[in-house]
C-alpha cells in the first residue's frame, strides 16, 4: 500500500505504526545507502533517519505543515 504525502504527515503526527513502518520500508534503504556511501555507518543512517522523523513530528505538533 502506498500513502499520499498528506497521509504520511498525518501518520507521523498521530504516531501511526503502519505509516511509520511504511516510511522506514520505503525511504530508509536509500538514506542508508547515501550515508554509507559518504563514510557513515548503518547506525549513523538510523540515527539520522530517526532524528528527521522526530523533527517532522515536532513541527507538525506546533503548526500545520504546508507543502509547496
Order of alpha helices (4+ residues) and beta strands (2+ residues): alpha-alpha-alpha-alpha
